[in-house]
Amino acid sequence: PNGEWIVFSTKNGRSEYYLNSELAKVKATGGEPVVLTSAFDENASVVAWLPDGIRFIALDRTHRRLYRLNPENGSIEPVAMDDAPEVIWSVDFSKEGRTMTFQAEGPESLDEIYRLDSDSTRPIRITNMTDQTSDWSVGSRDVIEWQSSDGSTIEGILLKPENFDPAAKHPLLVIIHGGPAWLSFPSLVYSYVYPVQQWLEKGAVILMPNYRGSTGYGEAFRSLNLRNLGVGDAWDVLSGVDELIAQGYIDSKRVGAMGWSQGGYISAFLTTTTDRFRGISVGAGISNWMTYYVNTDIHPFTRHYLQGTPWSDPEVYAKTSPMSYINDAVTPTL
């Protein structure tokens, strides 16, 4: 605030996509940077440096929270907010820092704009976007967890239709997020790529797995699919499907999967490695990491996650490429 220091985001010399980024400070006149968030196990996105500390946003499992960082001793604490939505997208402060506005959503609300004064912990909602959904059939949204085949704990978002009947057999649709360094949230409504709300109205149950490599769960979890892309990710999806089928309300003969980008790649891997699905949709997915490597300019992705090139380690490129198993594919695929 006095212009003496600058706060900035850095990989601190580590460039790999799956590693945490850090916040650091440096004298405005130059000098040695001081890393401030080395003990914080997620990516931190700086918002502002106020007189009482630095504010940043970071994921916490399926929440996205606002934190206060003490730039002197590095202590970090969530900003206290009562009844605030779980996912904060953007934040702004008045010039003197005494009033904050932010955009946020949650399982029971669309994106809304809120105001929070420094003498209060209860945000005031300014907009009323959610009111338009008052007569919509949105079903339920829950965060669930299960054990993957290698023992890893996986979370996901489970959507059930309105008036869900646990005694009936429902079709299951699995929607796999992109990234891999991203995740699915329990939102009130979904509108990206797939007609989720319409499927719920038709009685489908929907699972959105936060497979290994997803953000929000720390650097170690984000690193679990190194040299194991697709393979370990498929374990997480299939074990989630098994978990729901075991609960008795899923029709095991009516299960579909889909995803976009990294989710499309995992869908392609499922297409060629399992017969568990009635149908699969591959959205903007990768089928062969070697041809990806020689035909795009995003080479760091495979070098970081597969820890090699097609020339130094062709085996890992083949192991993690859906096309390697194309002769075993039996699932109708879009």
C-alpha positions as CSV (number, residue, x, y, z in Angstrom):
1,P,0.0,0.0,0.0
2,N,2.9,2.4,0.6
3,G,4.7,1.4,-2.7
4,E,7.6,-0.1,-0.9
5,W,7.0,-3.7,-1.9
6,I,5.5,-5.6,-4.9
7,V,3.6,-8.9,-4.5
8,F,3.6,-11.3,-7.5
9,S,2.8,-14.8,-8.6
10,T,5.7,-17.2,-9.4
11,K,6.5,-20.9,-10.0
12,N,9.6,-20.2,-7.9
13,G,11.8,-21.9,-10.5
14,R,9.6,-24.9,-11.0
15,S,7.7,-24.8,-14.3
16,E,5.7,-28.1,-14.2
17,Y,2.0,-27.6,-14.8
18,Y,0.9,-29.8,-11.8
19,L,3.0,-27.9,-9.2
20,N,1.8,-25.1,-7.0
21,S,2.3,-21.5,-7.9
22,E,3.4,-19.2,-5.1
23,L,3.0,-15.7,-4.0
24,A,6.2,-13.8,-3.3
25,K,7.2,-10.2,-2.5
26,V,10.1,-8.1,-3.6
27,K,11.3,-4.6,-2.9
28,A,10.0,-2.1,-5.5
29,T,13.6,-1.1,-6.0
30,G,14.6,-4.7,-6.7
31,G,16.4,-7.3,-4.7
32,E,15.9,-10.9,-3.6
33,P,12.3,-12.2,-3.7
34,V,10.7,-13.6,-0.6
35,V,8.2,-16.5,-1.1
36,L,5.2,-16.1,1.2
37,T,3.0,-19.2,0.5
38,S,5.4,-22.1,0.6
39,A,3.4,-23.7,3.4
40,F,0.1,-23.3,1.5
41,D,-0.7,-26.4,-0.5
42,E,-2.6,-24.9,-3.4
43,N,-2.3,-22.3,-6.2
44,A,-2.8,-18.8,-4.8
45,S,-4.3,-16.0,-6.9
46,V,-3.5,-12.5,-5.5
47,V,-6.4,-10.0,-5.3
48,A,-5.0,-7.0,-3.4
49,W,-2.5,-5.8,-0.9
50,L,-4.4,-3.8,1.8
51,P,-3.0,-2.1,4.9
52,D,-3.9,-5.2,7.0
53,G,-2.5,-7.8,4.7
54,I,-2.6,-9.4,1.2
55,R,-5.8,-11.0,0.0
56,F,-5.8,-13.9,-2.4
57,I,-8.2,-16.5,-3.7
58,A,-7.5,-20.3,-3.7
59,L,-9.3,-23.5,-4.1
60,D,-10.1,-25.7,-1.0
61,R,-11.5,-29.0,-2.4
62,T,-14.8,-27.9,-4.0
63,H,-14.7,-24.5,-2.4
64,R,-13.0,-21.4,-3.7
65,R,-12.2,-19.1,-0.7
66,L,-10.7,-15.7,0.0
67,Y,-7.7,-15.6,2.3
68,R,-5.7,-13.0,4.2
69,L,-1.9,-13.4,4.2
70,N,0.3,-11.5,6.7
71,P,3.3,-10.4,4.5
72,E,5.5,-10.1,7.6
73,N,5.2,-13.6,9.1
74,G,3.5,-15.6,6.3
75,S,0.4,-16.5,8.4
76,I,-2.7,-17.3,6.4
77,E,-6.3,-17.4,7.4
78,P,-9.6,-17.5,5.6
79,V,-11.5,-14.2,5.5
80,A,-14.5,-14.6,7.8
81,M,-17.8,-14.6,6.0
82,D,-21.1,-15.9,7.3
83,D,-23.5,-17.7,4.9
84,A,-21.3,-16.8,2.0
85,P,-21.5,-18.9,-1.3
86,E,-18.9,-21.6,-1.5
87,V,-17.2,-20.6,-4.8
88,I,-15.8,-17.0,-5.0
89,W,-14.8,-16.1,-8.5
90,S,-13.7,-12.5,-8.4
91,V,-13.1,-9.8,-5.7
92,D,-12.6,-6.1,-5.7
93,F,-12.0,-3.5,-3.0
94,S,-12.8,0.2,-2.5
95,K,-9.8,2.5,-2.7
96,E,-9.4,2.6,1.1
97,G,-10.0,-1.2,1.4
98,R,-13.0,-0.9,3.8
99,T,-15.6,-2.3,1.4
100,M,-15.3,-5.4,-0.7
101,T,-17.5,-6.6,-3.5
102,F,-17.3,-10.1,-4.9
103,Q,-18.9,-12.5,-7.4
104,A,-19.8,-15.9,-6.1
105,E,-22.0,-19.0,-6.5
106,G,-23.0,-22.1,-4.6
107,P,-25.1,-25.2,-4.7
108,E,-28.2,-23.1,-4.0
109,S,-27.4,-19.9,-6.0
110,L,-26.3,-18.7,-9.4
111,D,-23.5,-16.2,-9.7
112,E,-24.4,-13.2,-7.7
113,I,-22.7,-9.9,-6.7
114,Y,-22.1,-9.3,-2.9
115,R,-20.9,-6.5,-0.8
116,L,-19.0,-6.9,2.5
117,D,-18.1,-4.0,4.8
118,S,-15.0,-4.3,7.0
119,D,-17.0,-4.0,10.2
120,S,-19.2,-7.1,9.3
121,T,-18.8,-10.8,8.5
122,R,-22.1,-11.2,6.7
123,P,-22.1,-10.3,3.0
124,I,-25.1,-8.4,1.5
125,R,-26.3,-9.8,-1.8
126,I,-26.8,-7.0,-4.4
127,T,-28.1,-9.0,-7.4
128,N,-30.9,-11.4,-7.7
129,M,-30.0,-13.7,-10.6
130,T,-31.1,-16.8,-8.7
131,D,-34.7,-15.8,-8.5
132,Q,-35.3,-16.8,-12.1
133,T,-34.7,-20.4,-11.1
134,S,-37.4,-20.5,-8.4
135,D,-39.7,-22.8,-10.5
136,W,-37.0,-24.8,-12.2
137,S,-36.5,-28.5,-11.6
138,V,-32.8,-28.5,-10.6
139,G,-32.6,-31.7,-8.4
140,S,-30.0,-32.1,-5.8
141,R,-26.2,-31.6,-5.7
142,D,-23.9,-33.4,-3.3
143,V,-20.2,-33.9,-2.9
144,I,-19.4,-37.6,-2.4
145,E,-16.2,-39.6,-2.1
146,W,-15.1,-43.1,-2.9
147,Q,-11.9,-45.2,-3.0
148,S,-10.2,-45.7,-6.3
149,S,-8.7,-49.1,-7.3
150,D,-5.2,-48.0,-5.9
151,G,-6.7,-46.8,-2.6
152,S,-6.7,-43.0,-3.5
153,T,-9.7,-41.1,-2.1
154,I,-11.6,-39.4,-4.9
155,E,-14.4,-36.8,-4.7
156,G,-17.1,-36.0,-7.1
157,I,-20.3,-34.2,-7.6
158,L,-23.4,-36.3,-7.6
159,L,-26.6,-34.8,-9.2
160,K,-29.9,-36.5,-8.7
161,P,-33.2,-35.5,-10.4
162,E,-36.1,-33.9,-8.6
163,N,-38.2,-36.4,-6.7
164,F,-35.4,-39.0,-6.9
165,D,-36.6,-42.5,-6.2
166,P,-33.9,-44.7,-4.7
167,A,-35.9,-47.8,-5.3
168,A,-36.0,-47.2,-9.1
169,K,-33.2,-47.9,-11.6
170,H,-31.8,-44.7,-13.1
171,P,-29.5,-44.2,-16.1
172,L,-26.1,-42.8,-15.1
173,L,-24.2,-40.1,-17.1
174,V,-20.6,-39.4,-16.2
175,I,-19.3,-35.9,-17.1
176,I,-15.5,-35.6,-16.9
177,H,-14.0,-32.1,-16.5
178,G,-11.1,-30.8,-18.5
179,G,-7.7,-29.8,-17.2
180,P,-6.6,-32.0,-15.7
181,A,-5.8,-29.2,-13.3
182,W,-9.4,-28.1,-12.8
183,L,-12.4,-29.5,-11.1
184,S,-16.2,-29.8,-10.9
185,F,-18.2,-27.8,-8.3
186,P,-21.7,-28.4,-6.9
187,S,-23.5,-25.7,-8.8
188,L,-27.2,-24.9,-8.9
189,V,-27.4,-25.3,-12.7
190,Y,-24.9,-26.4,-15.3
191,S,-24.8,-24.9,-18.8
192,Y,-21.3,-25.7,-20.1
193,V,-21.2,-28.0,-23.2
194,Y,-23.8,-30.6,-22.0
195,P,-27.6,-30.2,-21.4
196,V,-27.3,-31.3,-17.7
197,Q,-30.6,-29.8,-16.5
198,Q,-32.6,-31.5,-19.3
199,W,-31.0,-34.8,-18.5
200,L,-31.9,-34.4,-14.9
201,E,-35.5,-33.7,-15.9
202,K,-35.5,-36.9,-17.8
203,G,-34.6,-38.9,-14.7
204,A,-30.8,-39.4,-15.1
205,V,-28.3,-39.4,-12.3
206,I,-25.1,-37.5,-13.1
207,L,-21.6,-38.0,-11.7
208,M,-18.8,-35.5,-12.2
209,P,-15.6,-37.0,-10.8
210,N,-12.7,-34.9,-9.6
211,Y,-10.2,-37.5,-10.7
212,R,-6.5,-37.5,-9.8
213,G,-4.8,-34.4,-11.1
214,S,-7.7,-32.2,-10.3
215,T,-7.0,-28.9,-8.5
216,G,-8.3,-28.1,-5.0
217,Y,-6.8,-31.1,-3.3
218,G,-3.1,-30.1,-3.1
219,E,0.1,-30.7,-5.1
220,A,0.5,-34.4,-4.2
221,F,-3.0,-35.2,-5.5
222,R,-2.4,-33.1,-8.6
223,S,0.8,-35.3,-9.3
224,L,-0.9,-38.7,-9.0
225,N,-1.3,-39.1,-12.8
226,L,2.3,-38.4,-13.7
227,R,3.4,-41.1,-16.2
228,N,-0.1,-42.5,-15.6
229,L,-2.4,-40.2,-17.6
230,G,-5.6,-41.9,-18.6
231,V,-4.8,-45.1,-16.8
232,G,-5.1,-43.8,-13.2
233,D,-7.8,-41.3,-14.3
234,A,-9.9,-44.2,-15.7
235,W,-9.5,-46.1,-12.3
236,D,-11.1,-43.1,-10.6
237,V,-14.0,-42.8,-13.0
238,L,-14.8,-46.6,-13.0
239,S,-14.5,-46.9,-9.3
240,G,-17.0,-44.0,-8.9
241,V,-19.4,-45.8,-11.3
242,D,-19.0,-49.0,-9.3
243,E,-19.7,-47.2,-6.0
244,L,-23.0,-45.8,-7.4
245,I,-24.1,-49.1,-8.9
246,A,-23.4,-50.9,-5.6
247,Q,-25.9,-48.5,-3.9
248,G,-28.7,-50.1,-6.0
249,Y,-30.3,-47.2,-7.8
250,I,-28.3,-47.2,-11.1
251,D,-29.2,-49.3,-14.1
252,S,-25.7,-50.8,-15.0
253,K,-26.8,-51.3,-18.6
254,R,-27.6,-47.6,-19.1
255,V,-24.3,-45.9,-18.2
256,G,-22.7,-43.2,-20.5
257,A,-19.6,-41.1,-20.2
258,M,-18.4,-37.9,-21.8
259,G,-16.0,-35.0,-21.3
260,W,-14.2,-32.1,-23.0
261,S,-10.5,-31.5,-23.5
262,Q,-8.8,-33.6,-20.8
263,G,-12.2,-35.0,-20.1
264,G,-12.5,-35.9,-23.7
265,Y,-9.1,-37.7,-23.6
266,I,-10.2,-39.7,-20.5
267,S,-13.4,-40.5,-22.3
268,A,-11.4,-41.8,-25.3
269,F,-9.3,-43.9,-22.9
270,L,-12.5,-45.4,-21.5
271,T,-13.7,-46.1,-25.1
272,T,-10.7,-48.3,-25.9
273,T,-10.1,-49.9,-22.5
274,T,-13.5,-50.9,-21.0
275,D,-16.9,-52.2,-22.1
276,R,-18.7,-50.7,-19.1
277,F,-20.5,-47.9,-21.0
278,R,-23.4,-48.0,-23.3
279,G,-22.1,-45.0,-25.2
280,I,-19.3,-42.4,-24.9
281,S,-18.8,-38.9,-26.3
282,V,-15.2,-37.6,-26.8
283,G,-15.1,-33.8,-26.8
284,A,-11.9,-32.2,-28.1
285,G,-10.0,-35.2,-26.8
286,I,-6.5,-36.5,-27.5
287,S,-6.2,-40.1,-28.9
288,N,-2.5,-40.3,-29.4
289,W,0.1,-38.4,-27.4
290,M,2.8,-38.9,-30.0
291,T,0.9,-37.3,-32.8
292,Y,-0.3,-34.6,-30.4
293,Y,3.4,-33.9,-29.6
294,V,4.4,-33.5,-33.3
295,N,1.3,-31.6,-34.4
296,T,0.8,-29.0,-31.6
297,D,2.9,-26.3,-29.9
298,I,1.9,-27.4,-26.3
299,H,4.8,-29.8,-25.9
300,P,5.4,-29.0,-22.2
301,F,2.1,-30.7,-21.3
302,T,3.3,-34.2,-22.2
303,R,6.9,-33.5,-21.2
304,H,5.7,-32.5,-17.7
305,Y,3.0,-35.2,-17.2
306,L,4.7,-38.1,-19.0
307,Q,8.2,-36.9,-18.1
308,G,9.7,-37.7,-21.4
309,T,9.4,-37.2,-25.2
310,P,8.2,-39.7,-27.8
311,W,11.8,-40.3,-28.7
312,S,13.2,-40.7,-25.1
313,D,10.3,-42.8,-23.8
314,P,8.0,-44.2,-26.5
315,E,6.6,-46.8,-24.1
316,V,4.9,-44.3,-21.7
317,Y,3.5,-42.4,-24.8
318,A,2.0,-45.7,-26.0
319,K,0.7,-46.8,-22.5
320,T,-1.2,-43.6,-22.0
321,S,-2.6,-43.2,-25.6
322,P,-6.2,-44.4,-26.2
323,M,-5.2,-45.3,-29.8
324,S,-2.9,-48.0,-28.5
325,Y,-5.9,-50.0,-27.5
326,I,-8.2,-49.2,-30.5
327,N,-8.5,-52.9,-31.5
328,D,-10.2,-53.6,-28.2
329,A,-12.8,-50.8,-28.6
330,V,-16.4,-52.0,-28.5
331,T,-18.3,-48.9,-27.2
332,P,-20.3,-46.7,-29.6
333,T,-18.5,-43.4,-29.6
334,L,-19.3,-39.9,-30.7
